[in-house]
Every structure is written in structure tokens, then in C-alpha cells.
Amino acid sequence: MTIDALAPFRWLRSPYGDRGDVLGEIYCVTLLRGLDPAEVLRRFGARTSTQMSFDELDLAVCDFTMATGGGEGGGWVGVIAAGDGCAAVEPMGWSGPDEPTLARLSAGTDVVSVLRHDYACDYFHYAADGLVITAFDPAAPEHRFGAEADRLGDLMREFGLPLEEGSEEEWDQRYEDLSEHGLERMFAMAARLTGVTFTADLPQEDL
């Protein structure tokens, strides 16, 4: 792997508060192969749906988190058709990696859910046909779990995610690299697995 393979996803590392920081410090993006937005919303269990801009979605999420104290996530999911399927975005949310949710979302297809949480851990979940296949923290990819935790071994190595623990001497250097580029690696893998590339222009479109 060369660092250029991660270039399409560097926008996800925009500094907090920067114009390019459209997703904020906590969000979940779930990429789904071969499904349309209506089906994705149905699988998420949405009670209603309406077309809105990403800014309007942010406002709805803000209202929800203010009303609930933030402990129930963002309360909204925005879904847009992209590539070979859909991207589902949850500002301030984290329901995508929930195992029952992933089971519904991945029935008959491939799904990757990427969780970004600045105050806890980022996480990658790959599910297919109702099962979580592989999940890991990109800063510690040697600790994986799932029905086939090693299925993505070759792909992880390709994108610079080591499968084994390193020595104490190399830990600091390795952790710095994995922490610095973890988001890019997760979204690059997600694009390969689902056929959906989460590009910077998607949050600018109507949902």
C-alpha cells in the first residue's frame, strides 16, 4: 500500500471547526452494497422519512440531543445513494455498529459501519448476510473479533493494518501511524468491500 491509496479520504481529518470538518467529533457512517435509500431506512427502523439538506439534518440532530441530553445518540440517520449502494450518516450517532442493527442492514449484502468517536474509540465493523464478520479498533487492529475475525487479513495488510502485536520498541511509532491514519484506512477498506466510496461531496448533497 502507498499513502496515495488513502488520499481520497484525507478530508475526513479536517481539524475540528474547520470548514472541511462537516461531520464533527462523533459520527457513524454505514456503507451498504446494492440497497436503495428507502430500503436502508426501513432496515434502520425509521418511523418517518423526509428529504433534507445535510445542514438541516445537523439541526434536527442538535434538537434531538438537546432534548435527550445526548445519551441516546443523534436520533437521525441521513441516507444517500452512492456508488454501488448507499451511505447512511448518523451525526452524533452510533447505532450502525449495534449487532442487531448490523444483522438487519447486512441481510443478503455486505455492509461496513465506521464509527468515529473522538472521546472514546473509533471502530470498524464488517458484516455480511446478517453476521458480523470482522470488527476492530484501527489503532489496535491486532485485537479483532467476529465470526471470521481473520477473513480480511490480506486487505488489512494491504492498507497498513498489522495483524500481530509489535515489540515494545516499535509500539510508539506504530500507534502514532495507526492513530493518525485510522479513519482513512477504514473508509478505504469500506470502499473496497461495499463498492461505496464516501467522498467529500456526499455530505453536500440532499439526503
C-alpha positions as CSV (number, residue, x, y, z in Angstrom):
1,M,0.0,0.0,0.0
2,T,1.1,3.5,-0.7
3,I,-0.2,6.6,1.2
4,D,-1.7,7.7,-2.1
5,A,-4.4,5.0,-1.7
6,L,-5.6,6.9,1.3
7,A,-5.6,10.3,-0.4
8,P,-9.4,10.3,-1.3
9,F,-10.2,10.1,2.4
10,R,-7.8,12.7,3.9
11,W,-10.7,15.2,4.0
12,L,-12.0,13.2,7.0
13,R,-9.1,14.5,9.0
14,S,-10.0,18.2,8.7
15,P,-9.3,20.0,12.0
16,Y,-12.2,20.4,14.4
17,G,-14.1,23.6,13.5
18,D,-12.5,23.8,10.0
19,R,-14.8,24.4,7.0
20,G,-13.9,20.8,5.9
21,D,-15.0,19.3,9.2
22,V,-18.6,18.6,8.2
23,L,-19.1,15.5,10.4
24,G,-17.8,16.7,13.8
25,E,-16.2,14.7,16.5
26,I,-18.7,11.9,16.9
27,Y,-20.5,10.2,13.9
28,C,-21.2,6.9,12.3
29,V,-21.1,6.2,8.6
30,T,-22.5,2.9,7.3
31,L,-21.9,1.9,3.7
32,L,-24.2,-0.7,2.1
33,R,-23.8,-2.6,-1.1
34,G,-26.8,-2.9,-3.5
35,L,-29.5,-1.2,-1.4
36,D,-31.6,1.9,-2.2
37,P,-32.2,4.6,0.4
38,A,-35.8,3.6,1.1
39,E,-34.7,0.0,2.0
40,V,-31.9,1.3,4.1
41,L,-34.2,3.5,6.1
42,R,-36.6,0.6,6.6
43,R,-33.8,-1.6,7.9
44,F,-32.7,1.1,10.3
45,G,-36.3,1.1,11.6
46,A,-37.0,4.7,10.7
47,R,-40.6,5.7,11.5
48,T,-40.8,8.6,9.1
49,S,-38.7,10.0,6.3
50,T,-38.2,13.4,4.6
51,Q,-35.8,14.9,2.2
52,M,-33.5,17.5,3.7
53,S,-30.0,19.0,3.3
54,F,-27.1,17.9,5.5
55,D,-27.3,21.2,7.3
56,E,-31.0,20.5,8.1
57,L,-30.0,17.1,9.3
58,D,-27.5,18.6,11.7
59,L,-30.1,20.9,13.1
60,A,-32.5,18.0,13.6
61,V,-29.8,16.1,15.4
62,C,-28.9,19.2,17.5
63,D,-32.6,19.5,18.6
64,F,-32.7,15.8,19.5
65,T,-29.5,15.8,21.5
66,M,-30.6,18.9,23.4
67,A,-33.9,17.3,24.2
68,T,-32.4,14.0,25.3
69,G,-29.2,15.1,26.9
70,G,-27.1,13.4,24.2
71,G,-27.2,9.9,25.8
72,E,-29.3,8.4,23.0
73,G,-27.1,9.4,20.1
74,G,-28.2,11.7,17.3
75,G,-31.6,10.2,16.8
76,W,-31.5,10.7,13.0
77,V,-29.9,8.9,10.0
78,G,-29.4,10.5,6.6
79,V,-29.2,8.1,3.6
80,I,-27.9,8.9,0.2
81,A,-27.4,6.7,-2.9
82,A,-23.7,6.4,-3.8
83,G,-21.6,4.1,-5.9
84,D,-23.0,0.6,-5.9
85,G,-25.3,1.2,-2.9
86,C,-25.9,3.8,-0.2
87,A,-24.1,5.7,2.5
88,A,-26.0,6.2,5.8
89,V,-24.7,9.0,8.0
90,E,-25.5,9.4,11.7
91,P,-24.2,12.7,13.1
92,M,-23.6,12.3,16.9
93,G,-24.9,8.7,16.4
94,W,-23.6,5.2,16.9
95,S,-26.5,2.8,16.0
96,G,-24.8,1.4,12.9
97,P,-22.4,-0.9,14.7
98,D,-25.0,-2.3,17.0
99,E,-25.2,-6.0,16.4
100,P,-29.0,-6.4,15.9
101,T,-28.9,-3.3,13.6
102,L,-26.0,-4.7,11.6
103,A,-27.8,-8.0,11.3
104,R,-30.8,-6.3,9.7
105,L,-28.7,-4.0,7.5
106,S,-26.5,-6.8,6.1
107,A,-29.1,-9.3,5.3
108,G,-28.2,-10.5,1.8
109,T,-25.5,-8.0,1.3
110,D,-22.2,-6.5,2.5
111,V,-22.1,-3.7,5.0
112,V,-19.3,-1.7,6.7
113,S,-20.0,0.6,9.6
114,V,-17.3,3.1,10.6
115,L,-17.7,4.8,14.0
116,R,-15.8,7.9,14.8
117,H,-15.7,8.9,18.5
118,D,-13.2,11.5,19.5
119,Y,-13.7,10.8,23.2
120,A,-13.6,7.0,23.1
121,C,-12.5,4.6,20.3
122,D,-13.0,4.6,16.5
123,Y,-14.3,1.3,15.3
124,F,-14.7,-0.7,12.0
125,H,-17.4,-3.4,11.6
126,Y,-17.8,-5.5,8.5
127,A,-21.0,-7.6,8.3
128,A,-22.4,-9.9,5.6
129,D,-25.6,-11.9,5.4
130,G,-26.6,-11.0,8.9
131,L,-23.3,-11.8,10.7
132,V,-20.5,-9.5,12.0
133,I,-17.5,-11.0,10.2
134,T,-14.7,-8.8,11.4
135,A,-14.5,-5.8,13.8
136,F,-11.6,-3.9,15.2
137,D,-10.2,-0.6,16.6
138,P,-8.0,0.8,13.8
139,A,-5.4,1.9,16.5
140,A,-5.2,-1.8,17.7
141,P,-6.1,-4.0,14.7
142,E,-4.3,-7.0,16.3
143,H,-7.3,-7.3,18.6
144,R,-10.1,-8.4,16.3
145,F,-13.4,-10.2,16.8
146,G,-16.2,-11.6,14.7
147,A,-17.5,-14.8,13.1
148,E,-14.4,-14.8,10.9
149,A,-12.1,-12.3,12.5
150,D,-9.2,-13.1,10.1
151,R,-11.1,-13.1,6.8
152,L,-9.9,-9.6,5.9
153,G,-6.3,-10.3,6.8
154,D,-4.9,-9.7,3.3
155,L,-6.9,-6.5,2.9
156,M,-5.9,-5.2,6.3
157,R,-2.2,-5.8,5.5
158,E,-2.7,-4.0,2.1
159,F,-3.9,-0.9,3.8
160,G,-1.2,-0.9,6.5
161,L,-3.1,-2.5,9.4
162,P,-0.9,-5.1,11.1
163,L,-2.5,-8.3,12.4
164,E,0.0,-9.2,15.1
165,E,1.3,-7.3,18.1
166,G,4.6,-5.5,17.7
167,S,7.5,-5.1,20.0
168,E,7.6,-2.6,22.8
169,E,10.3,-0.7,20.9
170,E,8.1,-0.2,17.8
171,W,4.8,0.4,19.7
172,D,5.0,4.2,19.9
173,Q,5.8,4.7,16.2
174,R,3.2,2.2,15.1
175,Y,0.5,3.6,17.4
176,E,1.2,7.1,16.1
177,D,0.8,6.0,12.5
178,L,-2.4,3.9,13.2
179,S,-4.0,6.7,15.1
180,E,-3.1,9.4,12.5
181,H,-4.4,7.4,9.5
182,G,-7.0,5.1,11.0
183,L,-10.1,6.8,9.6
184,E,-8.6,6.9,6.1
185,R,-7.7,3.2,6.3
186,M,-11.2,2.2,7.5
187,F,-13.0,4.1,4.7
188,A,-10.6,2.8,2.1
189,M,-11.3,-0.7,3.2
190,A,-15.0,0.0,3.3
191,A,-15.0,1.2,-0.3
192,R,-13.3,-2.0,-1.5
193,L,-15.8,-4.2,0.4
194,T,-19.0,-2.4,-0.5
195,G,-18.4,-0.6,-3.7
196,V,-19.4,2.7,-2.0
197,T,-16.8,5.4,-1.7
198,F,-17.5,8.0,1.0
199,T,-16.3,11.2,-0.8
200,A,-16.3,14.8,0.5
201,D,-19.1,15.8,-1.8
202,L,-21.7,13.4,-0.4
203,P,-22.5,15.4,2.8
204,Q,-23.1,18.4,0.5
205,E,-26.0,16.7,-1.3
206,D,-29.6,16.5,-0.2
207,L,-30.5,13.4,1.8
